[in-house]
Amino acid sequence: MVTDTVIEMDEMQALLAGARERGFVSAASLRAAIEETELSGEQARDLFSHLEEHAVEIVDSDDANAELQASPQAPAASTATACGL
């Protein structure tokens, strides 16, 4: 399964672990990780599915900073389109 390959990539481990712990990931961090690992379109879709399955929201960087200061457990609503994909 492609999702297993994506979530098992060393480059994605820290990003995914932090995202699951906080409940959100910044769009900028996600975009950078996708570009760095050169994910295919299918792999990126699988990554977004994984995030959705684990209730991880994608937030703008400014939203992420505000959320961390206010409450690290309350993510702001956003969509995968925030990543420009």
LOTOR-162151 format. One record per residue (C-alpha): z negated, y, x negated. Coordinates in pm, 1 decimal, decimal comma, m for minus. Last residue first. Layout:
BEGIN
<pt zz="Z" yy="Y" xx="X"/>
...
! end
This chain:
BEGIN
<pt zz="414,4" yy="2119,5" xx="196,9"/>
<pt zz="288,5" yy="2476,2" xx="153,9"/>
<pt zz="m66,1" yy="2364,5" xx="97,9"/>
<pt zz="m184,5" yy="2551,8" xx="405,7"/>
<pt zz="62,3" yy="2335,3" xx="597,1"/>
<pt zz="m183,7" yy="2048,6" xx="564,2"/>
<pt zz="m396,4" yy="2219,0" xx="826,2"/>
<pt zz="m705,2" yy="2438,0" xx="847,9"/>
<pt zz="m1050,1" yy="2449,2" xx="1004,7"/>
<pt zz="m1338,4" yy="2574,6" xx="791,7"/>
<pt zz="m1575,1" yy="2317,1" xx="648,4"/>
<pt zz="m1948,8" yy="2307,5" xx="733,7"/>
<pt zz="m2148,2" yy="2091,7" xx="487,9"/>
<pt zz="m2145,6" yy="2331,3" xx="191,5"/>
<pt zz="m2307,4" yy="2600,5" xx="407,4"/>
<pt zz="m2271,4" yy="2975,7" xx="360,1"/>
<pt zz="m2187,5" yy="3011,2" xx="m9,5"/>
<pt zz="m1974,3" yy="2697,4" xx="m23,5"/>
<pt zz="m1802,7" yy="2794,6" xx="302,7"/>
<pt zz="m1717,2" yy="3141,9" xx="175,5"/>
<pt zz="m1568,0" yy="2999,1" xx="m142,6"/>
<pt zz="m1367,3" yy="2741,4" xx="54,5"/>
<pt zz="m1238,5" yy="3006,7" xx="295,6"/>
<pt zz="m1117,2" yy="3217,6" xx="2,9"/>
<pt zz="m941,1" yy="2913,7" xx="m143,6"/>
<pt zz="m769,4" yy="2842,4" xx="187,5"/>
<pt zz="m901,4" yy="2528,3" xx="356,2"/>
<pt zz="m791,5" yy="2167,1" xx="388,2"/>
<pt zz="m1041,0" yy="1968,0" xx="595,4"/>
<pt zz="m1168,6" yy="1624,6" xx="492,0"/>
<pt zz="m1255,9" yy="1401,3" xx="787,2"/>
<pt zz="m1222,1" yy="1081,6" xx="579,6"/>
<pt zz="m922,5" yy="956,9" xx="778,8"/>
<pt zz="m769,7" yy="1305,7" xx="755,4"/>
<pt zz="m799,3" yy="1310,1" xx="377,7"/>
<pt zz="m643,4" yy="964,3" xx="354,0"/>
<pt zz="m360,1" yy="1069,4" xx="583,8"/>
<pt zz="m299,5" yy="1375,8" xx="365,5"/>
<pt zz="m281,7" yy="1148,4" xx="59,6"/>
<pt zz="m41,2" yy="915,7" xx="238,4"/>
<pt zz="181,1" yy="1212,1" xx="322,9"/>
<pt zz="170,3" yy="1317,5" xx="m43,9"/>
<pt zz="264,2" yy="963,5" xx="m150,5"/>
<pt zz="560,4" yy="964,3" xx="87,7"/>
<pt zz="681,6" yy="1300,8" xx="m39,2"/>
<pt zz="655,9" yy="1177,2" xx="m397,2"/>
<pt zz="355,2" yy="1275,4" xx="m602,7"/>
<pt zz="415,0" yy="1455,2" xx="m932,5"/>
<pt zz="56,1" yy="1402,2" xx="m1048,8"/>
<pt zz="26,6" yy="1763,9" xx="m1159,9"/>
<pt zz="213,7" yy="1897,7" xx="m855,5"/>
<pt zz="m4,8" yy="1708,8" xx="m608,8"/>
<pt zz="m320,7" yy="1805,7" xx="m798,0"/>
<pt zz="m220,0" yy="2172,5" xx="m804,4"/>
<pt zz="m144,6" yy="2173,4" xx="m429,8"/>
<pt zz="m478,9" yy="2011,3" xx="m353,7"/>
<pt zz="m669,7" yy="2259,4" xx="m564,0"/>
<pt zz="m483,7" yy="2553,0" xx="m407,0"/>
<pt zz="m532,8" yy="2422,1" xx="m53,6"/>
<pt zz="m905,4" yy="2402,9" xx="m111,8"/>
<pt zz="m1076,4" yy="2076,1" xx="m28,0"/>
<pt zz="m1317,0" yy="2003,1" xx="256,0"/>
<pt zz="m1593,0" yy="1770,4" xx="372,7"/>
<pt zz="m1811,9" yy="1856,1" xx="76,0"/>
<pt zz="m1870,1" yy="1497,6" xx="m45,0"/>
<pt zz="m1526,9" yy="1372,3" xx="62,3"/>
<pt zz="m1355,5" yy="1664,5" xx="m110,6"/>
<pt zz="m1560,5" yy="1620,3" xx="m426,5"/>
<pt zz="m1471,7" yy="1251,1" xx="m450,0"/>
<pt zz="m1106,0" yy="1322,0" xx="m369,9"/>
<pt zz="m1066,9" yy="1587,4" xx="m641,0"/>
<pt zz="m1255,5" yy="1382,4" xx="m898,5"/>
<pt zz="m1047,8" yy="1069,6" xx="m832,9"/>
<pt zz="m703,7" yy="1233,7" xx="m804,6"/>
<pt zz="m611,5" yy="1247,9" xx="m1174,2"/>
<pt zz="m737,9" yy="892,3" xx="m1227,0"/>
<pt zz="m498,4" yy="766,5" xx="m959,7"/>
<pt zz="m681,2" yy="526,3" xx="m725,7"/>
<pt zz="m633,9" yy="745,9" xx="m420,1"/>
<pt zz="m257,5" yy="757,0" xx="m474,1"/>
<pt zz="m211,9" yy="386,1" xx="m547,6"/>
<pt zz="m429,9" yy="281,7" xx="m256,0"/>
<pt zz="m227,7" yy="510,9" xx="m29,7"/>
<pt zz="96,1" yy="340,4" xx="m141,6"/>
<pt zz="0,0" yy="0,0" xx="0,0"/>
! end
